Amino acid sequence: MKRFSQVRWFVFMGIWLGLVMSAFGQGIRGKVLGEDGTPIPYASVFVRNLNDGIPTNQNGAFEYPLAPGHYDIIVRHLGYETQQQTVEIKNDWIQVDVTLVSQTYAMEEVEVKGGAEDPALTVMRKAIAKAKFHRLQVAEYTMKVYIKGTGELTSAPFFLKKKLKEEGISLNEAYTSESVSEITFKQPNELSEKVISIRSSGESNQTDPAPYIGASFYQDKINDVVSPLSRYAFSYYRFKHEGTFFEHGVLVNKIRVTPRSRGEQVFEGHIYIIEDLWAIHSLELKTSIMGFDVGVTQQYAPVEEKVWMPLTHVYTFGGSFFGFKGHYKYLASTRDYQITLNPDLVAETEILDETVEAFERKAPAQEQIIEADQMSRKDFRKMINQYEKEQEKQRKNAEVAVVRNHEVDSLAHERTKSYWDSIRPVKLTEKEIQGYHRDDSLAMVEAAKKSEVDSIAEKAKKPFNPLDILGGGMYHFGGGRTAGFDANFTKLSFNTVEGFKFGLGGNYQVSRVDSASSRISSWKISPEVRYGFSSKQWYGTLDFQKSWKQERARFLYGLSAGKYIYQFNGDKPINELVNAAYSLLLRRNYMKLYDQQFVRLFMDHRPKDAFSYKLSLTYADRGVLTNQSNYSFYNKPGRDYSSNMPDNVEAGDGAFLSNESLLLDAAFSWRPGLKYYVRNGTKYPLGNTAPQVTLRYHKGIANVGLGDGSADFDQLEVGVKHSFEFGVSGDLDFNVRAGTFLNDDQVYFMDYAHFGGNRTIFSNMGTVSNYRFLDYYRFSTKGNYISGIVHYQFRKFLLTQLPMLRFSGVRENVFLNYLKTEYSPHYWEVGYSLDNLFRVFRVEVGAGFENGGYVRGGVRLGIATFINVDFGE
């Protein structure tokens, strides 16, 4: 899957952190207020003696159990001066109410005079230079994390409100989830989570912090949003110094972050940078994702000398979608940091900004990392980059880019209310308490219903439902045996060769699992039939296959036979239902068909994700078909159906003769440099980390006793398909292939090289899978050819110059497609599209040209590109 990396919602959110508390009968409790008496939510209440702290809740209240003793309590929040007081805990709770006053910033030393550059530029240049250092300086850490998420649905379409109420979902009521986990992180990107406890009001609100922990503002991007500390930052942001203040012996710079162009994929707000250390002190930023407003606040604390890590996080989400409107807020807080520093990155190095500071240049080298005490920011960054590359080479599993391990304690869902009251670091609000009471009551009712349903299910297997024949359904018989129907409603359609037709398909499968080797073996038999009411012709196939699968390796072979009907282009460029609609409503029959009686032996082997190959050998008796139906709902005079024989610039009548042929097909796929995502020991390929290189050899085997009417050709084709990201400026996708017929003594039209055409208003889901305006078969060839489909997505282009559109999630794309065969003109397509309209749709406009002359153009409707899904196993 490419974008929707793209389905995980808001992966850009930074490091999720939390807190487990001990149950004492005494401690501190109170409220944190502003000067005007307004509660300050999520202020940090830090106990310096323990190097630990908790946040206040949404109402500014806190409660912190402590053992008897003396404690220094430090209370702080962004925009306010830090307050500190000492308390003595005996055998009771101490009331500690704190009033924070607005932060005063020293400005006299940072005024910009006489056209001099803003001091923020020096601060940010140095912070960016050290960003990778701060990301790599902790080799490993463990912590405990508490997360609370609270959301409300504030509006819904009127016609769904009753249904939502039946499902137990009410407007303007809190739905809360809490979790406590133990987190371990190891460089370069390995994260393990053990969930100790989970509590949720509302079934869909369970909090899983693992997807958010791997991200950091020291990275270039957080879920495709550019970090202010990214190496690209100066291309996307303007920075302004708004003052300094001292806190616990460090000088902190307040930097205003302003996007050069507001919208998605950039932040706006403030980031606070520690002088000399050039590390994050805190940040308060906002952005938008797919039109949803997102806010992030982080407060850092020193977990070891000169090592600052996030202590408290607040993430807010809000927006509307098809009449639904709501907001959600996550609070994360940490405890028990145990860190292991990278021994190669423990030296203190002064970073000099060569733009404004003089320095003695030193030649950077990896062995100087420990000794270097003063370097330019460019040399320092170069040295850290080189260090990271050398560490990458030394890794035994360099192909693994991301490792995630997730484990849920067997008692995670069984924790009692008293447990949560003792471990929760932040007090629940009254609304959250009411939400738990409501859903605890609903849970008891649902549990009773589920118990009754489970009892019935134990007594009877799934009964046969006639609707499954059309809609699809699966039946399990135990012992690994299953049977089911395809979604056969899609096979009810119309074409001019068969007239109205129907089809039925299903399968029966037996699977076995070898627990010792985790090897899955299975065999499956799949019959399918179809009937045309105008052609009065039955067709049917029977497919048998046997397969083995172990981890990611797979081997499959089988036999298929029957008599069936196919499009000349085996890639099925036009959908059956779309063709039926165009035929019946517009009298345009774009689908062109032939039939064949055949027997096929096939094999599909994937020894590794980076390499796979397919082989098949087919005997086929292929026949010519003609139109058998002239029916349509639309009958404009002069609008006639076209012949079932495709129009082509080079094919003569001989290309459409019936023939008996023996065909060999071999296809190879390779992804050089493919990297993996590993979850709980299982590897999953990251397809967008490597190009897909393909090689295909297709041969018609002559002189095998099938007579003069058999195919005799040799076709060779190579292709490359890949996608690139250019910062956040855009995404480039391309699909290029070229081929030739080494021998073309006898090539029938179904064996020509075909190209994905389109004459309908509907654009394919894949942005680089098909042409937009090309005729389906006009340029199909048995000669040399080259094909290229290129698609580029902008962050900001024409209409998205308007911030309102950028904030709505709309993207602009352009595409440029090219085709040249030995006998065709130069064919070009250019076009423009608006993407993610209403977060779902894509609208394209464009035109096709032959040798520079306009041929056709128009509008195409498709699905938003972020919904692009790789369906490969």
N, C-alpha and C positions, 0 to 999 in steps of 0.2 A: 504494500500500500504506500502510495506516494504522499498524499497530503492528509490530512484528516486521519497524518500522523497523525491526517489528517483527520477522527472520531474521537482522540482523547480530548475532552474539554479542558482547556486552560492549563496545558502542561508547562506553560511559561512561568508559572507562579513562584518559582524560587524554591528554597529548601523548607520543607515542612518539619516543624520541630515540636516537642511536647514535654510533659511533666508528670511524674508519678509522685505522690506525696505520702508521707508516713502519717499514721493516725495517732496524733497526740491529743490530750484533753485540754490543751492550752496553746496560746499563740497570739497572733495579732489579727485584728479585723478592723475594718473601717471603710472610709470612702476617700477618693481623690477628687477634689473639686477645683474648678478654675476660680479666678478672682471674683467673678460674678456669681459664684455659687453653683454653676452648671457642672454636673458630673462629667468627668473626663474618662471616656471608655478606653480600655486596653492600655492604660498607663502601666509602666513597669515598676513593680515593687520588688527591689533587689536586696537580698541579705548578703552584705559583703563578707561576713565571717564564713558563710557557707559557699560563697561564689555561686549563688543560686537565686532564683526569683520566680515570681508569678505575675500574670497580668490582672488588671481589674476587669470586671465584666462590662456589659454595655451600659450599665447604670453607674459605673465608676466604683463599684463595691469590690472588696477583696476579703479573703480570709485565709490565713497562712498558719497552720499548726506548727509549733516550735517546741523543742525541749526546753526546760528551764535554763536560763543563762542570760548573758548580756549580748545584744545584737546591734549592729549598725545597719539601719534601714535606709536605703537610698530609693527615692521615688523620682521617676522622670517620665517625660513624654515629649514627643517632638513639638517644638515651638514653645516649650516652657523651660524655665530654669530648674535645674535639679535640686531637690531638697533632701537633706540627710538629717537623721536624728537617731539617738541611741535609746534603746528600750531594754528594760529588764523583765524577763519572763519568769514568773514564779509558778503558781499552780492554777492560774486562771487566764482568761482571755483579756488582752489589753486593747482598748479602743484607741486606734491611731487614725485620726482624720487629718488629711494633708491638703493644704491649699497651695496650688502651684501658680506662680506668677509668670507672665509672658516673658519669653527669652529676650534679653537685651544683647544685641550684636554690636561688636566693635567695628566701626566703619572707617575710622580715620586713616588706617594704614592701607586701605584697599581702594581708595578713590582713584578713578581713571582720569588722568590729566593729560592735556596736550596731545590727544590722539594716541596715547599709549594703549597697548592691548589690555583687556580686562584680566586681572589676576586669576580669574577662573580658568583661563586657558592653560596657564602654567600648572595649576593644581590638577586639572583633568589630564593634561599630557602625562604628568608623572603617575597619576593613578591608573591610567590606561596602560602605561609601560609596566606597572607592577601587577596588573590584574591577573595575568597567568601565574605569576609567582604566588600570589595569595591563594589561587585555586589549587596549586600543587604543593604548597608548603605543609599541609597536613596529609600525611601518607595514609592515615587510617583514623577513624573515630567511631566511638559508640555513644549512644545517648538513649534516653527515654523520651517519648514524645506523646503529648496529649493534644488531641485535636477536637474542636467542637465546631460543627457546622449548623447554622440556623437559617432557615429559609421561610418565606411566605409567598404564597400565590395571591396576588392582589387583584387580579382581574382575569376573566375568562369569557369566551364567547357565550352569549346568553343561552344558546340552545344546548350547551354542554354542562351548564351549571348543575342541573338536576342529576345528570350522570355522575359528575364528580362527587356530588354529595353522597350518592349511593355507594361510591367507592371509598368513602370516608375522608375525602379531601375537601376542606372548607377554605373559603377565602379569608385572608387576613388573620390566619391562625398560624402559630409557629410550628414548624416541623424541624426537629433537632436530631442530630446524630453526634455521638461521641466515641472516641476510640483512644486506647492507650497502647503504644507499641514500643518495642525495643528495636532500634535501628543501628545497623553497622554499615559503614561506608569504607571502601578501599579504593585507592587509586588504581587505574585511571577512571573507571566508571562502574564500580561494582557495589550494589546496594542490597542489603538483606534486611528484611522486616519480619519480626515476629509479633503478631497481634495478640496482646494479652487480654484485652477486653473490648467489647463493642456494645454500644447501646444506641437504639435508634427509635425515634417516633416517626412513623411513616416508612414503608417498606423500601422505598427507593432512595433513602437519604443516608445510607450507611457511608461512613467516611473511610476512605482508604488513602492514606497519605503517600504510599509508595510511588505513585506516578509523578508526584511533584518534587520528590526529594532530590533527584539527580540534577535539577536545574540550579543555576547560580548566577547572580548578577556579575560575577567575574567572567562568565562566558560571553561569547560574542552575541548570542541570541538566546532568548527564553521563549520557546514555542513560537519561533519565527518573528518575535518582537526584538528589535535591536536594543541591547543593553547600553546605558550611558557609558559603560566602561568597555564597550566593544572597540576593536581596532578600527571599525568603520564609523565610530561615533561622530567624528567631526563632519562627516558627510551628511549626517541626518539631524544633528542637534546644534543649537546655539547654547552657550553656557554663560551665566552671569554670576559674579561673586556678590553675595548679599550679606556678607559679614562673617565674623568669627566669634567663638566663645570658648572658654576653658571649662573642661569637665574632667574631674579626677586626674589632673595632671597632664592632660593632652589638649592640644589646640585643635578645634574642629572648624572646618570651613563649610559654610552653607552655600551650596551651588544651585542656582535655578537652572532647570533643564527645560528647554523649549524646542520642540521639533521645528525644523526648517519648513516642513509642511505637515500640518496636523492631520491625524487620521489613524488608520490601523497600522500596526506593526511598528509604532514608535510610542515612547513614553512621554509624559509631561508631568512636571512637579519639581521636587527637590531631592537632592542627594547630598549627604553630609560626609565629608572626607577628612580623615585624621591627618594633620600636618606631619611631615617627615615619614610617618609609617605608610601613608598614601593608601590606607585601607578604608573600607566602608564603616562608618560610625552608625548610620541609620539612613533610611530613605523613605520617601512618601511620593509614590508615582501613580499615574493612572494611564490607561490606554483603552482600546476597544478591540474586541475580537468578534468578527461576524456580526457587527452591529450591537453587540452587548457591551455595556460599560463595565470596565474592570478596574479595580483599585488595589494597590498593594502597599502595605506599610511594614517595614522591618526595623527592629531595634536590635543592635548588636551589643555584645559585651565581651570583655577580655576573659577568655577561658584559660589562657596561659599568657605569660609575658609576651607582649607584642603579637598575640594571636587573638583576633576578634572574630567571633562567629555569631550567627543569628540567635537571639534569645526569645523574641516574641515576633509573631507574624500575624497580620490581619489581611485577609483577602475579601474583597466585596465584588459581587456580580449583580448586574441588573439589566433589564431590557424587556422587550416584548417580541412575540413570535406568533403570527397568525391569530391574534386576538388574546393570547395568553400574555400576562404581564406579572412579573414578580421580582424578588431580589433574594440573594443568598449571601451569607457572610460566614467565613471560616476564621477561626482563631486557633493558632498553634503556639505551643509553649514547650520549652525543653528543660530537661534536668539531667544531671549525672553525665556531663561530657567527659569522656575519656579519650584523649587524643594521643596519637603517635606522630611526631614531626618527621618530615622528610630530612634525613641527615645531610643531604646534599644542599639543602636550602635553608640553612640555619644562620648564615652569616648576615650581618647588617651591611647593607650597601646604600650609600647615599646616591639618590637619583638626581642628576643634573639636567636641567632643561637647556639644551644647547641653543635654543632660540633666544634666551635672555641671560644665560649664565655661562661663565667661562669654565672650562675644565681641561684637564690633561687627558688626552685621548689614550685609551688602553686597548690593545688588541684583545677582543673577547675570545675566550676559549673555555671549554667545559671545565678544565681543571682549575680555572680561576674563579669559579663560582664561590668557593669558600673564602678565597683571599681577597676578592674584589671589594674595596671599601668605598669606591667612588667611580661612577660610570655615567656616561650619557644615557638618556632614556632609550635611545635607539639601539645602542650597543647592548644595554641590559636586556631589552626585549629580544634582540637577536640571539643573545646567549641563552635565554630561557627557552626560546623556540628550538634552538639546537639541542639543548638538554632533553626536551620533550621528545624530539625525533629519535635521539639515541636510546632513550628509555623504551620507546615503542619498538625499536629494532630488537631490543634484548628480551622483550616479552615472548614467552613461549606460545601464547595464544593470541598473537597480534590480530588475527582475523576477527576476534570477538570485540565488538565495539561497545556493547552494553550488557551488563549482567544484573539481573533482578531475581531475588529469591523472596518468596512470600510464604509465610506460614501462619496459620491461625491456631492459637491454643485451643485445646478441646473444651476448655471452660470459658472461652471468650464470650459466648452468648449467655452464660449462666450466672454472671455476676449479679449480686443482689443490690438493692437500693442502698443499703448501708455501706457496701463496698464503694459504690460510686460517691457517696457523700464523704467518705474518708479520703478518697484518692483524687477527687476533682480539685484542680488548682484555682478555678474561677467559679464564682457563685452563679447559679442559674438565675435567670430573670423570672419574674412571676409568669410571664407569657410562656416561657420554656417549660416551667413546672406544669402549667395547665396543659400544655401539649403532651407531656409524658402521661399525665393522668388520663387524658382522652384516649391516647393510643394504647395504654395498658389495658383499658376496658375493651377496646375494639379487638385487641390481640386475643383476649380470652374467648370472645365470640368466634373469631376466625379459627382459632385452634380447635374449638369444638366442631365447627363445620368441616375442617380438614380431616379430623379424626374420623368423622362419619363417612366422608368421601373415600378416604384410604381404606376403610373397612369394606366398603362396597367394591372398590377396585380389587381387593384381594380375592373376592369371591368370583369375579368375572373378568375375562380379558376384554380388550376393546372390541365392541361389536362392529359388524360391518355397516358402513354408512354409504349408501348409494352415491351421495354427493362426492365422495372421495374419488370416484371414477373420473370426474371432471376436474375437481380441484386439487387432486393429489393427496395421498395419505399413505402412512407406513404402518404395518402390522408386525408385531413381534411375537414369535412363537417359542422363545426360549432356546437355549443351546446355541446362540449365535445365529439363529435363523430369522430372516425377515423377508417380507414381501410388501410390495407397494405399487401404487399407480403414479404415473407422471402427471404433471399439470396439463391434462388433456384438453382443457377448454381453449388453450392457445392453438390447438390443432384443428379447431372448427373455423374454416375460412373459405375463401373463394379464389380461384385463379382460372384463366381462360382455357387452360389445358384440361383441367378436371371439372370445371364448374364448381358448384358448392361441394365441399369435401369435409370429411371428418377423419380423425386419427385417434388411435388408442395405443398407449404404451405403458409398460410396467416392468417390474423386475423381481427376481427371487434371488436371495443371496444367503450364503452360509459363511460365517467368519469364525476363525479360531485364534486364540491368543496364547502364545507360549510365554508363561509368566517368567520363566528362567531367563529368556533372552529378550523379552518384550517384543517379540516378533509377531506381527499380525498377518495371517494368511487368510485368503478368502477366494471364493469363486462366485461368479454371478452370471445369470442368464437373463437376457433382456429381449423380449419379443415386442414387435410393433407392427401395426397394420394401419392402412388408410384406404379410403374408398372415395372415388369421384363420381358424382351423380350424373354428370354429363358424359364423361368418358366411359362410364359403366365399367371401370377397371379397378380391381383390387391390387394393392401392393402390400408386401410384408417383408420384414427382415427378422432374423434371429441372431443375436450376438451372444457369444460365450467368452468370458475372460476369467483368467486366474491371476492372482497377484500376491506378492509378498511385500511387506513394508516393515522396516526396522529403523527406528529413529527417523532420520530424514531420507534414508536410502529407499528406493522403490524399484520393483521389477514387475512388469505386467506383460502377459502375452495372451493371445486369444484367436478366435476364429469367428468370422461374421459372414453370413450368406443370405441370399434372398433376391427378390426383385423389388426395386424401389425407384423413386423419382427424386431427382436432384437438380439444384441450380447449376448452370454451367460453371459458375465460379463457386468452388467448394467452400469458400469462406462465408457464403450466404450473405451477400451485401445488402439484401433487402429482407426485412422481416415479413413473415407470412401475413400477419394481421394488417401491417401497413400496406402491403401490396393489395390485399383484399379491399381495404378502404379506398385506395386510389382507383382500383378497378371499378368498383360498384358506384362510387360517388363522382369520380372524375373521368371514368372510362380511359384510364391509363394503366396498361398492364406491363409494368417494368420487369416482373419476374419472368425469366426464361428457363425452360426446363427440358431435361432429357431423362430417359429411364435406362436402367441396366439390370441385367441378371448377373450376379457376381458371387464370387467366393474370395474372401480376403483373409490372409494370415498376417498378424501384426504383433509387434513387440514394442514396448516402451520402457526404457531403463534410465533411471536417475541414480547413478552411484554416489554423486555428490550434488549439492545444490548448485554449485558453480558449473556443472556439466551434466548434460543429458542428451539422449539421442532416441530417435524413433525409426523403426524400419517396418515396411509393409510390402507384401507381394499380393497383387490382385489379378485375378482373371475376371474380365468383364465383357459381357455381350451387350453393347450399348446401342440404343435405338433412338430414332428421331421422333419427336412428338409434334403434333399440330394443335391449333386451337379447336376446342370442341364446344365452347360456349361463347355466345355473343351477348349475354345478358348483362345489364347494368341498370341501376336506378336512374342514371343520367343518360339521356339520349339526344344530345345536341346534334343536329344535322351536320354531316361532315366530320364528326369526331368518331373515328373508327379505331378499334383495337389494332395494335401492330402485330405483325407475324411473330410466331414463337421462335423464328430463326433470327438471332441477334444481328444487328447492323454492325459491320466491322470493316475497317479500311483496307484490310489485307486478306481476309478469309474468302476463298472461293467456295463454290457449292460442294467441292470435295471434302471440305472441313466438317460438313454436317452429315456425312454418310453414316449409315449403321456400320458397326465394326466389332470384331472380336479382338481383344487386345490383352496382352500380359504386361503389367505395369509394376515397376519397382520404384519405391519412394524411400529416400533416406534423408533425415533431417537431424542436424546437430546444433546444440545451443550451448554457449559458453559465456560465463560472466566473470571476466578476469578481475581479481581484487575484491571479490564479494566479501562483505563483512556480515556479522551475525549479531542478533539479539538473543541472549540466553535467559530463559525464565525457568526457575526451579529445575535446572539441569537440562532443559530441552532447548535445542537451538532452532532459531527461526531466521531465515535470511532477510537481510535488509536490501530489498531489490533496487532501491535508488542509489545504493553505494557503488554500483558497478554497471557498466554498459552491458547490454545483451547482444552478443555477436552470434549470428546464425549462418549456417551453411546448409543448403539443400541441393540434393541431386535427385532428379526425376527422370526415369528412363522408360521408354516404350521398347520392350524386348522383341525384336524381330526374329524370324527363322525358327519358330517353335511349333510349326505345324498348324498355325491358325489361318494360313492363307495370305493372299496379297492385301486383304483389307485390314490388317493389324497395324497398330501404331509402331513407329520406328523413329525414335528421337532420343536425344540426350540433352537435358536442361540442367544448367548449373546456376545457382543464385547465392549471393552473400548479402547480409544485411546487418545494420547496427541500429539499435534503439536505446535511447538514454534520455536523462533529464539532468539539468544543471540549475543550481541556484546562484544568483549573483547578488550577494548580500541580501538586502530586502528590496533591491531594485526590481527584481523580477525572476521568473522561472522560465527556463528554455527547455522545451521538449522537442525531440526530433526522431524521425523514423525514416531511415534511408536504406534502400536496397537496389541492387543492380544484378543483372543476369544476362545469360546468353544461351542460345541453343547450339551446342557444339555439333549436333547432327539434327536436321529437320526433314529427313526423307519422307516421313509420313506423320504429320501432326494433326490430330483431330481437335475440334474447337474446344472441347472440354479439357484438353491438355495444354492449351495456350497459357501463357502467363497473363493472369487477370489482375486488375487493379480495383481497389474498393471505391466504386462510384457511388453517386447519390443524386437522384432526381426528385426527391421528396422534400418536404419542408422540415423533416426531422433529421437532426444531426446525431451522429453516433455518440455514445457515452465517452469513448476514448478520444481525446483531442488529436492524436496523431495516428488514428487507426484507418481513417477513410478520407477521401477527397470530399469536398462539399458540393461541387457542381458538375463533376465529371460524369459523362454517360457511362453506364454500367459496363458496356462491352465494346464500344467503338474503337478503342485503342488497344484491346487485347492483342497479344503478339506472339509470334513464334520466332522472333528475331532478337537482336540486342535491345536492352532497355535499361533505363535508370529512373528511379522514383524517389522523391523526397517530400516529406510532409513535416513542416516546422511550425511550432506554436510557441508564442512568447506572451507571458503574463506580466503586466506592469503593476507596480504599486500605485503609481500616479502617472497619468498620461494626458487625456483630454478632459473628459467630463469629471474625472476624479481630481482635477485641479480644485474642484469645489469640496471643501472640507465636509459638508453635509453628506455627500455621496461616499466619501472615503470612510466616514464614521458608520455608514450604514452597512459596510462590508462589501460594497460593489467593487468588482475588479474590471479592468479593461485588458483585452487580449488582442493580439494581431496574429494572423496566420499567413504563411507563404508556402504554397505547394507547387511542385514541379513534376512533370512527366515528359519523357522523350523516349520513343521507341524508334526502331530502325525505319519504320514506314509512317510514322505520325508526325504532325507538326509539333513545335515546341508548345506544350500546354502549361499555362500558369494559372494559379488561383491566388488572389489576395483578398483579405477580409479583416474585419474588425468585429469584436463582440463585447457585450456587457455580460459579466459573469457574476454569479452569486446573487442574482436578482431575487428578492424575497428569500434569500439564503438557500434557494433550491434550483433556480432555473438559469439558463444561459440563452441569450439571443445573439445570433450572428448575422452580419450582412457582408456580402462580398460579391465577387465576379470572377468568371473564368475567361481566359484569353487563349487564342490559338495563333501563334506567330505574331503576337502583338495586337491581334484584332479581337474585339469583344465578341463573346459567344453567348453567354448567359450569366445571370446572377440572381440575387434575391435574398430572402431571409431564411434562416435556419433556426429551429428551436431545439434546445438540448438540455441536458442536466448539468448543474453546476460542476465545474471541474474538480472541486475539492471532494466530490463524492466518488471520484475515480477510484475503483477498487481493483486490486490484483487478485483474481480468483484462483490463481495457481496454488497448488497444494504445497 
